[in-house]
Amino acid sequence: MSIYELEHAVFRETKTTFNLNSFEQNKLALVCLINQAHTDINIYSHTLNPLVFDTEAVIFACEQFCLKNHRTHINILVNETRPITRISHRLLGLSHRFSSSISFKKVAAASPPREDDFVCFDKSAYLQIPNYQHYVGLCNFSDADRTAQFLSYFKSAWEISSPDIELRSLPL
């Protein structure tokens, strides 16, 4: 995979599955996909790895996505909230600024466990990190079938999960 190909991939058109081999490539793919998504981003992550999700480029892309229009929404489902609150993850701070556009929930114990992290963009594209503790990942800008598989898990887990008190904004 070349960086050039990844940077020039087109949402809902480029059918190539890109193999990502570093946190930098994961971050680049994530930003490219966020920038091209239209209305929905669904993130399932164990800890929102800060090397990917808590970077200036990703936070800026998420902020711009929220500002696109009133229909954009980012749903974030996490397994562990403590690491996110301990480092004051910037996505958490962004969710407090854009509370109508970004929602956080903690995965319910009843949800089947997963080893991966994934992000779905609209119903068309995905980024997957098969082992959330490692950097090797995959992404595809136009694979509705694979994205539907991720979304099926995400939606059922989202329905039975609930907001965690640690992720709420506290007025000072």
N, CA and C atoms as an extended XYZ file, in Angstrom:
516
Properties=species:S:1:pos:R:3:atomname:S:1:resname:S:1:resid:I:1 pbc="F F F"
N         0.841       -1.182        0.000 N   MET     1
C         0.000        0.000        0.000 CA  MET     1
C         0.884        1.242        0.000 C   MET     1
N         0.547        2.158       -0.857 N   SER     2
C         1.297        3.404       -0.850 CA  SER     2
C         0.463        4.476       -0.145 C   SER     2
N         1.150        5.375        0.501 N   ILE     3
C         0.485        6.483        1.185 CA  ILE     3
C        -0.309        7.300        0.168 C   ILE     3
N         0.254        7.472       -1.022 N   TYR     4
C        -0.421        8.232       -2.073 CA  TYR     4
C        -1.790        7.622       -2.386 C   TYR     4
N        -1.830        6.291       -2.545 N   GLU     5
C        -3.104        5.610       -2.854 CA  GLU     5
C        -4.120        5.808       -1.733 C   GLU     5
N        -3.656        5.717       -0.499 N   LEU     6
C        -4.543        5.900        0.651 CA  LEU     6
C        -5.071        7.329        0.708 C   LEU     6
N        -4.194        8.290        0.522 N   GLU     7
C        -4.599        9.702        0.565 CA  GLU     7
C        -5.563       10.072       -0.560 C   GLU     7
N        -5.520        9.335       -1.663 N   HIS     8
C        -6.365        9.648       -2.810 CA  HIS     8
C        -7.521        8.668       -2.994 C   HIS     8
N        -7.745        7.815       -2.027 N   ALA     9
C        -8.880        6.900       -2.086 CA  ALA     9
C       -10.168        7.713       -1.975 C   ALA     9
N       -11.184        7.273       -2.694 N   VAL    10
C       -12.442        8.012       -2.758 CA  VAL    10
C       -13.545        7.216       -2.070 C   VAL    10
N       -14.220        7.879       -1.142 N   PHE    11
C       -15.318        7.299       -0.375 CA  PHE    11
C       -16.381        6.741       -1.315 C   PHE    11
N       -16.794        5.527       -1.073 N   ARG    12
C       -17.816        4.805       -1.845 CA  ARG    12
C       -17.402        4.488       -3.282 C   ARG    12
N       -16.115        4.672       -3.600 N   GLU    13
C       -15.635        4.335       -4.951 CA  GLU    13
C       -14.424        3.416       -4.924 C   GLU    13
N       -13.441        3.714       -4.095 N   THR    14
C       -12.220        2.912       -4.042 CA  THR    14
C       -12.505        1.627       -3.277 C   THR    14
N       -12.448        0.497       -3.985 N   LYS    15
C       -12.817       -0.792       -3.393 CA  LYS    15
C       -11.620       -1.570       -2.826 C   LYS    15
N       -10.452       -1.002       -2.900 N   THR    16
C        -9.235       -1.639       -2.403 CA  THR    16
C        -9.272       -1.752       -0.883 C   THR    16
N        -8.873       -2.915       -0.363 N   THR    17
C        -8.677       -3.050        1.075 CA  THR    17
C        -7.214       -2.717        1.355 C   THR    17
N        -6.989       -1.678        2.120 N   PHE    18
C        -5.643       -1.227        2.437 CA  PHE    18
C        -5.144       -1.920        3.700 C   PHE    18
N        -3.920       -2.440        3.649 N   ASN    19
C        -3.259       -3.002        4.825 CA  ASN    19
C        -2.472       -1.880        5.484 C   ASN    19
N        -2.778       -1.620        6.740 N   LEU    20
C        -2.146       -0.529        7.484 CA  LEU    20
C        -1.126       -1.134        8.435 C   LEU    20
N         0.095       -0.612        8.406 N   ASN    21
C         1.185       -1.233        9.147 CA  ASN    21
C         1.844       -0.345       10.195 C   ASN    21
N         1.155        0.709       10.609 N   SER    22
C         1.701        1.567       11.663 CA  SER    22
C         0.572        2.410       12.242 C   SER    22
N         0.815        2.968       13.405 N   PHE    23
C        -0.168        3.882       13.991 CA  PHE    23
C        -0.363        5.094       13.075 C   PHE    23
N         0.716        5.541       12.433 N   GLU    24
C         0.621        6.678       11.503 CA  GLU    24
C        -0.312        6.367       10.338 C   GLU    24
N        -0.221        5.165        9.786 N   GLN    25
C        -1.101        4.789        8.685 CA  GLN    25
C        -2.547        4.648        9.163 C   GLN    25
N        -2.740        4.104       10.361 N   ASN    26
C        -4.089        4.018       10.932 CA  ASN    26
C        -4.694        5.413       11.063 C   ASN    26
N        -3.899        6.316       11.589 N   LYS    27
C        -4.353        7.701       11.788 CA  LYS    27
C        -4.673        8.359       10.448 C   LYS    27
N        -3.813        8.185        9.459 N   LEU    28
C        -4.035        8.768        8.138 CA  LEU    28
C        -5.323        8.218        7.516 C   LEU    28
N        -5.515        6.907        7.591 N   ALA    29
C        -6.728        6.292        7.045 CA  ALA    29
C        -7.960        6.824        7.761 C   ALA    29
N        -7.882        6.924        9.075 N   LEU    30
C        -9.005        7.421        9.869 CA  LEU    30
C        -9.367        8.845        9.460 C   LEU    30
N        -8.387        9.701        9.333 N   VAL    31
C        -8.636       11.097        8.945 CA  VAL    31
C        -9.222       11.169        7.533 C   VAL    31
N        -8.671       10.394        6.600 N   CYS    32
C        -9.197       10.395        5.227 CA  CYS    32
C       -10.654        9.948        5.203 C   CYS    32
N       -10.985        8.933        5.978 N   LEU    33
C       -12.358        8.432        6.013 CA  LEU    33
C       -13.303        9.421        6.709 C   LEU    33
N       -12.868       10.000        7.825 N   ILE    34
C       -13.705       10.992        8.519 CA  ILE    34
C       -13.996       12.169        7.590 C   ILE    34
N       -12.975       12.632        6.888 N   ASN    35
C       -13.134       13.792        6.008 CA  ASN    35
C       -14.133       13.545        4.878 C   ASN    35
N       -14.318       12.277        4.496 N   GLN    36
C       -15.211       11.972        3.378 CA  GLN    36
C       -16.571       11.418        3.815 C   GLN    36
N       -16.727       11.079        5.085 N   ALA    37
C       -18.014       10.555        5.570 CA  ALA    37
C       -19.071       11.652        5.507 C   ALA    37
N       -20.319       11.229        5.374 N   HIS    38
C       -21.407       12.197        5.219 CA  HIS    38
C       -22.202       12.435        6.506 C   HIS    38
N       -22.675       11.370        7.166 N   THR    39
C       -23.571       11.595        8.307 CA  THR    39
C       -23.242       10.803        9.563 C   THR    39
N       -22.737        9.572        9.428 N   ASP    40
C       -22.577        8.720       10.615 CA  ASP    40
C       -21.195        8.105       10.718 C   ASP    40
N       -20.649        8.201       11.927 N   ILE    41
C       -19.410        7.498       12.253 CA  ILE    41
C       -19.688        6.722       13.536 C   ILE    41
N       -19.414        5.420       13.510 N   ASN    42
C       -19.615        4.564       14.678 CA  ASN    42
C       -18.285        3.935       15.045 C   ASN    42
N       -17.820        4.234       16.259 N   ILE    43
C       -16.513        3.770       16.717 CA  ILE    43
C       -16.707        2.751       17.829 C   ILE    43
N       -16.126        1.565       17.644 N   TYR    44
C       -16.079        0.569       18.711 CA  TYR    44
C       -14.609        0.405       19.069 C   TYR    44
N       -14.271        0.664       20.327 N   SER    45
C       -12.873        0.593       20.733 CA  SER    45
C       -12.756        0.169       22.185 C   SER    45
N       -11.688       -0.547       22.484 N   HIS    46
C       -11.448       -0.935       23.871 CA  HIS    46
C       -11.069        0.266       24.717 C   HIS    46
N       -10.108        1.050       24.231 N   THR    47
C        -9.609        2.183       25.027 CA  THR    47
C        -9.405        3.458       24.219 C   THR    47
N        -9.878        3.508       22.993 N   LEU    48
C        -9.614        4.658       22.110 CA  LEU    48
C        -8.119        4.988       22.110 C   LEU    48
N        -7.332        4.042       21.627 N   ASN    49
C        -5.880        4.166       21.620 CA  ASN    49
C        -5.458        5.598       21.290 C   ASN    49
N        -4.785        6.269       22.233 N   PRO    50
C        -4.424        7.674       22.022 CA  PRO    50
C        -3.474        7.903       20.845 C   PRO    50
N        -2.701        6.884       20.459 N   LEU    51
C        -1.786        7.053       19.321 CA  LEU    51
C        -2.540        7.168       18.000 C   LEU    51
N        -3.806        6.769       17.999 N   VAL    52
C        -4.634        6.893       16.802 CA  VAL    52
C        -5.745        7.914       17.023 C   VAL    52
N        -6.516        7.750       18.086 N   PHE    53
C        -7.736        8.529       18.286 CA  PHE    53
C        -7.550        9.858       19.023 C   PHE    53
N        -6.445       10.029       19.712 N   ASP    54
C        -6.237       11.265       20.482 CA  ASP    54
C        -5.115       12.095       19.869 C   ASP    54
N        -5.188       12.265       18.558 N   THR    55
C        -4.170       13.036       17.846 CA  THR    55
C        -4.804       14.307       17.290 C   THR    55
N        -3.998       15.293       17.073 N   GLU    56
C        -4.487       16.581       16.569 CA  GLU    56
C        -5.269       16.409       15.273 C   GLU    56
N        -4.732       15.606       14.354 N   ALA    57
C        -5.381       15.431       13.050 CA  ALA    57
C        -6.756       14.776       13.177 C   ALA    57
N        -6.870       13.768       14.017 N   VAL    58
C        -8.150       13.065       14.187 CA  VAL    58
C        -9.158       13.959       14.904 C   VAL    58
N        -8.730       14.656       15.928 N   ILE    59
C        -9.638       15.539       16.658 CA  ILE    59
C       -10.140       16.656       15.738 C   ILE    59
N        -9.250       17.228       14.943 N   PHE    60
C        -9.656       18.284       14.013 CA  PHE    60
C       -10.651       17.737       12.980 C   PHE    60
N       -10.379       16.540       12.449 N   ALA    61
C       -11.290       15.935       11.468 CA  ALA    61
C       -12.657       15.675       12.092 C   ALA    61
N       -12.680       15.192       13.322 N   CYS    62
C       -13.958       14.949       14.014 CA  CYS    62
C       -14.712       16.259       14.243 C   CYS    62
N       -13.988       17.295       14.633 N   GLU    63
C       -14.615       18.596       14.853 CA  GLU    63
C       -15.236       19.121       13.553 C   GLU    63
N       -14.499       19.022       12.453 N   GLN    64
C       -15.016       19.476       11.162 CA  GLN    64
C       -16.220       18.638       10.724 C   GLN    64
N       -16.176       17.345       11.027 N   PHE    65
C       -17.311       16.472       10.703 CA  PHE    65
C       -18.557       16.929       11.459 C   PHE    65
N       -18.415       17.229       12.733 N   CYS    66
C       -19.549       17.684       13.549 CA  CYS    66
C       -20.112       19.006       13.037 C   CYS    66
N       -19.266       19.835       12.473 N   LEU    67
C       -19.696       21.140       11.983 CA  LEU    67
C       -20.311       21.105       10.583 C   LEU    67
N       -20.224       19.965        9.886 N   LYS    68
C       -20.748       19.861        8.510 CA  LYS    68
C       -22.214       20.257        8.430 C   LYS    68
N       -23.018       19.631        9.278 N   ASN    69
C       -24.450       19.952        9.319 CA  ASN    69
C       -25.060       19.358       10.580 C   ASN    69
N       -26.316       19.620       10.811 N   HIS    70
C       -26.962       19.191       12.056 CA  HIS    70
C       -27.288       17.697       12.071 C   HIS    70
N       -27.093       16.994       10.962 N   ARG    71
C       -27.408       15.563       10.912 CA  ARG    71
C       -26.199       14.663       11.161 C   ARG    71
N       -25.020       15.224       11.267 N   THR    72
C       -23.837       14.388       11.495 CA  THR    72
C       -23.820       13.883       12.929 C   THR    72
N       -23.362       12.640       13.076 N   HIS    73
C       -23.301       12.080       14.412 CA  HIS    73
C       -22.163       11.072       14.527 C   HIS    73
N       -21.492       11.109       15.678 N   ILE    74
C       -20.434       10.153       16.004 CA  ILE    74
C       -20.880        9.402       17.258 C   ILE    74
N       -21.021        8.085       17.135 N   ASN    75
C       -21.329        7.231       18.286 CA  ASN    75
C       -20.064        6.495       18.664 C   ASN    75
N       -19.710        6.545       19.946 N   ILE    76
C       -18.481        5.915       20.418 CA  ILE    76
C       -18.828        4.930       21.517 C   ILE    76
N       -18.449        3.677       21.294 N   LEU    77
C       -18.714        2.591       22.230 CA  LEU    77
C       -17.365        2.074       22.716 C   LEU    77
N       -17.114        2.166       24.027 N   VAL    78
C       -15.811        1.770       24.569 CA  VAL    78
C       -15.960        0.683       25.624 C   VAL    78
N       -14.933       -0.146       25.729 N   ASN    79
C       -14.922       -1.194       26.749 CA  ASN    79
C       -14.458       -0.665       28.094 C   ASN    79
N       -13.431        0.166       28.065 N   GLU    80
C       -12.839        0.661       29.306 CA  GLU    80
C       -12.862        2.185       29.303 C   GLU    80
N       -13.442        2.767       30.331 N   THR    81
C       -13.528        4.225       30.394 CA  THR    81
C       -12.377        4.859       31.185 C   THR    81
N       -11.820        4.141       32.124 N   ARG    82
C       -10.776        4.713       32.977 CA  ARG    82
C        -9.594        5.270       32.188 C   ARG    82
N        -9.036        4.532       31.213 N   PRO    83
C        -7.907        5.108       30.472 CA  PRO    83
C        -8.280        6.395       29.721 C   PRO    83
N        -9.514        6.486       29.282 N   ILE    84
C        -9.969        7.659       28.528 CA  ILE    84
C       -10.075        8.879       29.442 C   ILE    84
N       -10.622        8.692       30.631 N   THR    85
C       -10.770        9.812       31.561 CA  THR    85
C        -9.441       10.158       32.223 C   THR    85
N        -8.601        9.159       32.441 N   ARG    86
C        -7.321        9.395       33.113 CA  ARG    86
C        -6.421       10.325       32.307 C   ARG    86
N        -6.444       10.171       30.973 N   ILE    87
C        -5.575       11.030       30.151 CA  ILE    87
C        -6.319       12.253       29.618 C   ILE    87
N        -7.572       12.422       30.013 N   SER    88
C        -8.403       13.514       29.478 CA  SER    88
C        -8.396       13.469       27.945 C   SER    88
N        -8.796       12.333       27.424 N   HIS    89
C        -8.838       12.088       25.981 CA  HIS    89
C        -9.555       13.240       25.276 C   HIS    89
N        -8.973       13.732       24.214 N   ARG    90
C        -9.543       14.884       23.524 CA  ARG    90
C       -10.881       14.588       22.847 C   ARG    90
N       -11.144       13.339       22.487 N   LEU    91
C       -12.459       13.003       21.937 CA  LEU    91
C       -13.540       13.164       23.002 C   LEU    91
N       -13.198       12.870       24.239 N   LEU    92
C       -14.143       13.071       25.337 CA  LEU    92
C       -14.430       14.563       25.500 C   LEU    92
N       -13.397       15.379       25.466 N   GLY    93
C       -13.586       16.825       25.543 CA  GLY    93
C       -14.403       17.350       24.372 C   GLY    93
N       -14.161       16.816       23.192 N   LEU    94
C       -14.924       17.219       22.012 CA  LEU    94
C       -16.395       16.836       22.163 C   LEU    94
N       -16.646       15.698       22.795 N   SER    95
C       -18.038       15.265       23.000 CA  SER    95
C       -18.780       16.215       23.937 C   SER    95
N       -18.076       16.858       24.835 N   HIS    96
C       -18.711       17.830       25.729 CA  HIS    96
C       -19.038       19.117       24.960 C   HIS    96
N       -18.188       19.487       23.998 N   ARG    97
C       -18.445       20.669       23.173 CA  ARG    97
C       -19.544       20.432       22.141 C   ARG    97
N       -19.615       19.207       21.631 N   PHE    98
C       -20.588       18.858       20.595 CA  PHE    98
C       -21.518       17.759       21.105 C   PHE    98
N       -22.186       18.035       22.203 N   SER    99
C       -23.000       17.003       22.861 CA  SER    99
C       -24.168       16.514       22.006 C   SER    99
N       -24.613       17.294       21.057 N   SER   100
C       -25.696       16.825       20.188 CA  SER   100
C       -25.155       16.016       19.004 C   SER   100
N       -23.845       16.014       18.814 N   SER   101
C       -23.247       15.299       17.680 CA  SER   101
C       -22.401       14.093       18.080 C   SER   101
N       -21.952       14.038       19.327 N   ILE   102
C       -21.070       12.943       19.751 CA  ILE   102
C       -21.650       12.295       21.002 C   ILE   102
N       -21.822       10.976       20.938 N   SER   103
C       -22.346       10.217       22.082 CA  SER   103
C       -21.368        9.120       22.466 C   SER   103
N       -21.176        8.959       23.771 N   PHE   104
C       -20.329        7.909       24.321 CA  PHE   104
C       -21.185        6.923       25.096 C   PHE   104
N       -20.865        5.638       24.991 N   LYS   105
C       -21.440        4.616       25.857 CA  LYS   105
C       -20.354        3.606       26.212 C   LYS   105
N       -20.540        2.979       27.360 N   LYS   106
C       -19.648        1.898       27.771 CA  LYS   106
C       -20.311        0.578       27.390 C   LYS   106
N       -19.536       -0.325       26.811 N   VAL   107
C       -20.048       -1.613       26.356 CA  VAL   107
C       -20.646       -2.376       27.532 C   VAL   107
N       -21.851       -2.880       27.350 N   ALA   108
C       -22.528       -3.678       28.377 CA  ALA   108
C       -21.831       -5.029       28.536 C   ALA   108
N       -21.834       -5.535       29.752 N   ALA   109
C       -21.221       -6.839       30.035 CA  ALA   109
C       -21.885       -7.950       29.226 C   ALA   109
N       -23.137       -7.764       28.852 N   ALA   110
C       -23.869       -8.778       28.092 CA  ALA   110
C       -23.455       -8.838       26.619 C   ALA   110
N       -22.718       -7.850       26.148 N   SER   111
C       -22.274       -7.857       24.750 CA  SER   111
C       -21.191       -8.905       24.550 C   SER   111
N       -21.246       -9.640       23.448 N   PRO   112
C       -20.175      -10.602       23.176 CA  PRO   112
C       -18.829       -9.884       23.055 C   PRO   112
N       -17.780      -10.419       23.660 N   PRO   113
C       -16.473       -9.747       23.597 CA  PRO   113
C       -15.864       -9.800       22.197 C   PRO   113
N       -15.067       -8.790       21.901 N   ARG   114
C       -14.330       -8.710       20.636 CA  ARG   114
C       -12.883       -8.364       20.944 C   ARG   114
N       -11.985       -8.765       20.065 N   GLU   115
C       -10.569       -8.440       20.220 CA  GLU   115
C       -10.169       -7.225       19.383 C   GLU   115
N       -11.051       -6.815       18.464 N   ASP   116
C       -10.677       -5.752       17.539 CA  ASP   116
C       -11.270       -4.408       17.938 C   ASP   116
N       -10.780       -3.373       17.299 N   ASP   117
C       -11.385       -2.045       17.296 CA  ASP   117
C       -11.836       -1.825       15.859 C   ASP   117
N       -12.943       -1.112       15.666 N   PHE   118
C       -13.359       -0.797       14.306 CA  PHE   118
C       -14.116        0.514       14.278 C   PHE   118
N       -14.141        1.118       13.102 N   VAL   119
C       -14.877        2.353       12.872 CA  VAL   119
C       -15.645        2.171       11.569 C   VAL   119
N       -16.940        2.491       11.599 N   CYS   120
C       -17.780        2.426       10.404 CA  CYS   120
C       -18.154        3.842        9.981 C   CYS   120
N       -18.121        4.064        8.700 N   PHE   121
C       -18.406        5.388        8.139 CA  PHE   121
C       -19.630        5.265        7.248 C   PHE   121
N       -20.708        5.963        7.645 N   ASP   122
C       -21.992        5.816        6.996 CA  ASP   122
C       -22.271        4.304        6.928 C   ASP   122
N       -22.734        3.782        5.857 N   LYS   123
C       -22.930        2.333        5.756 CA  LYS   123
C       -22.025        1.766        4.681 C   LYS   123
N       -20.906        2.472        4.449 N   SER   124
C       -20.110        2.181        3.259 CA  SER   124
C       -18.668        1.770        3.502 C   SER   124
N       -18.028        2.319        4.508 N   ALA   125
C       -16.590        2.156        4.663 CA  ALA   125
C       -16.247        1.792        6.103 C   ALA   125
N       -15.067        1.222        6.278 N   TYR   126
C       -14.646        0.827        7.620 CA  TYR   126
C       -13.135        0.925        7.781 C   TYR   126
N       -12.727        0.997        9.032 N   LEU   127
C       -11.334        0.833        9.444 CA  LEU   127
C       -11.374       -0.191       10.567 C   LEU   127
N       -10.520       -1.204       10.507 N   GLN   128
C       -10.481       -2.230       11.550 CA  GLN   128
C        -9.049       -2.426       12.014 C   GLN   128
N        -8.889       -2.514       13.320 N   ILE   129
C        -7.613       -2.887       13.928 CA  ILE   129
C        -7.887       -4.224       14.608 C   ILE   129
N        -7.512       -5.355       13.958 N   PRO   130
C        -7.910       -6.681       14.444 CA  PRO   130
C        -7.515       -6.992       15.890 C   PRO   130
N        -6.373       -6.502       16.322 N   ASN   131
C        -5.969       -6.667       17.719 CA  ASN   131
C        -5.785       -5.265       18.284 C   ASN   131
N        -6.684       -4.852       19.158 N   TYR   132
C        -6.689       -3.465       19.632 CA  TYR   132
C        -5.397       -3.048       20.318 C   TYR   132
N        -4.565       -4.008       20.736 N   GLN   133
C        -3.307       -3.675       21.407 CA  GLN   133
C        -2.144       -3.570       20.422 C   GLN   133
N        -2.424       -3.721       19.148 N   HIS   134
C        -1.385       -3.706       18.126 CA  HIS   134
C        -1.750       -2.668       17.072 C   HIS   134
N        -0.851       -2.359       16.167 N   TYR   135
C        -1.091       -1.295       15.204 CA  TYR   135
C        -1.530       -1.781       13.828 C   TYR   135
N        -1.396       -3.050       13.518 N   VAL   136
C        -1.750       -3.545       12.190 CA  VAL   136
C        -3.249       -3.387       11.982 C   VAL   136
N        -3.627       -2.806       10.833 N   GLY   137
C        -5.039       -2.570       10.580 CA  GLY   137
C        -5.415       -2.740        9.119 C   GLY   137
N        -6.699       -2.598        8.855 N   LEU   138
C        -7.263       -2.694        7.508 CA  LEU   138
C        -8.273       -1.577        7.336 C   LEU   138
N        -8.422       -1.098        6.117 N   CYS   139
C        -9.515       -0.170        5.850 CA  CYS   139
C        -9.963       -0.328        4.408 C   CYS   139
N       -11.209        0.025        4.184 N   ASN   140
C       -11.771       -0.020        2.848 CA  ASN   140
C       -12.757        1.133        2.722 C   ASN   140
N       -12.660        1.882        1.656 N   PHE   141
C       -13.490        3.064        1.446 CA  PHE   141
C       -14.833        2.735        0.806 C   PHE   141
N       -15.002        1.474        0.348 N   SER   142
C       -16.245        1.100       -0.324 CA  SER   142
C       -16.490       -0.397       -0.194 C   SER   142
N       -16.925       -0.819        0.979 N   ASP   143
C       -17.244       -2.230        1.216 CA  ASP   143
C       -18.462       -2.290        2.136 C   ASP   143
N       -19.630       -2.110        1.530 N   ALA   144
C       -20.872       -2.060        2.305 CA  ALA   144
C       -21.156       -3.384        3.012 C   ALA   144
N       -20.784       -4.515        2.417 N   ASP   145
C       -21.059       -5.818        3.037 CA  ASP   145
C       -20.273       -5.994        4.337 C   ASP   145
N       -18.981       -5.723        4.284 N   ARG   146
C       -18.145       -5.864        5.499 CA  ARG   146
C       -18.554       -4.813        6.541 C   ARG   146
N       -18.850       -3.620        6.087 N   THR   147
C       -19.287       -2.564        7.002 CA  THR   147
C       -20.588       -2.969        7.690 C   THR   147
N       -21.487       -3.611        6.962 N   ALA   148
C       -22.757       -4.068        7.542 CA  ALA   148
C       -22.525       -5.081        8.663 C   ALA   148
N       -21.505       -5.922        8.512 N   GLN   149
C       -21.181       -6.892        9.569 CA  GLN   149
C       -20.745       -6.168       10.845 C   GLN   149
N       -19.884       -5.183       10.690 N   PHE   150
C       -19.448       -4.400       11.848 CA  PHE   150
C       -20.624       -3.644       12.460 C   PHE   150
N       -21.444       -3.035       11.612 N   LEU   151
C       -22.588       -2.255       12.105 CA  LEU   151
C       -23.616       -3.125       12.825 C   LEU   151
N       -23.774       -4.347       12.389 N   SER   152
C       -24.710       -5.254       13.050 CA  SER   152
C       -24.292       -5.460       14.505 C   SER   152
N       -23.009       -5.743       14.721 N   TYR   153
C       -22.510       -5.894       16.088 CA  TYR   153
C       -22.654       -4.580       16.846 C   TYR   153
N       -22.228       -3.486       16.203 N   PHE   154
C       -22.240       -2.186       16.872 CA  PHE   154
C       -23.652       -1.818       17.336 C   PHE   154
N       -24.624       -1.941       16.453 N   LYS   155
C       -25.994       -1.539       16.783 CA  LYS   155
C       -26.583       -2.376       17.907 C   LYS   155
N       -26.330       -3.692       17.886 N   SER   156
C       -26.877       -4.521       18.969 CA  SER   156
C       -26.168       -4.213       20.288 C   SER   156
N       -24.863       -3.973       20.254 N   ALA   157
C       -24.127       -3.614       21.475 CA  ALA   157
C       -24.555       -2.232       21.971 C   ALA   157
N       -24.772       -1.289       21.064 N   TRP   158
C       -25.174        0.074       21.420 CA  TRP   158
C       -26.520        0.065       22.155 C   TRP   158
N       -27.444       -0.723       21.657 N   GLU   159
C       -28.784       -0.765       22.242 CA  GLU   159
C       -28.791       -1.220       23.695 C   GLU   159
N       -27.919       -2.163       24.041 N   ILE   160
C       -27.933       -2.684       25.419 CA  ILE   160
C       -26.909       -2.004       26.323 C   ILE   160
N       -26.109       -1.110       25.745 N   SER   161
C       -25.099       -0.394       26.535 CA  SER   161
C       -25.681        0.907       27.052 C   SER   161
N       -24.949        1.534       27.970 N   SER   162
C       -25.452        2.778       28.543 CA  SER   162
C       -24.306        3.764       28.763 C   SER   162
N       -24.665        5.036       28.887 N   PRO   163
C       -23.626        6.034       29.184 CA  PRO   163
C       -22.964        5.724       30.533 C   PRO   163
N       -21.697        5.981       30.635 N   ASP   164
C       -20.957        5.752       31.871 CA  ASP   164
C       -20.801        7.081       32.597 C   ASP   164
N       -20.991        7.066       33.888 N   ILE   165
C       -20.917        8.300       34.680 CA  ILE   165
C       -19.556        8.979       34.546 C   ILE   165
N       -18.484        8.193       34.346 N   GLU   166
C       -17.146        8.768       34.212 CA  GLU   166
C       -16.982        9.586       32.930 C   GLU   166
N       -17.851        9.339       31.940 N   LEU   167
C       -17.707       10.024       30.652 CA  LEU   167
C       -18.576       11.273       30.544 C   LEU   167
N       -19.361       11.542       31.553 N   ARG   168
C       -20.236       12.706       31.514 CA  ARG   168
C       -19.485       13.986       31.815 C   ARG   168
N       -19.999       15.059       31.280 N   SER   169
C       -19.420       16.369       31.531 CA  SER   169
C       -19.842       16.832       32.931 C   SER   169
N       -18.891       17.296       33.673 N   LEU   170
C       -19.191       17.789       35.018 CA  LEU   170
C       -19.115       19.306       35.051 C   LEU   170
N       -20.205       19.979       35.381 N   PRO   171
C       -20.137       21.434       35.461 CA  PRO   171
C       -19.257       21.877       36.627 C   PRO   171
N       -18.482       22.904       36.413 N   LEU   172
C       -17.574       23.384       37.467 CA  LEU   172
C       -18.156       24.593       38.165 C   LEU   172
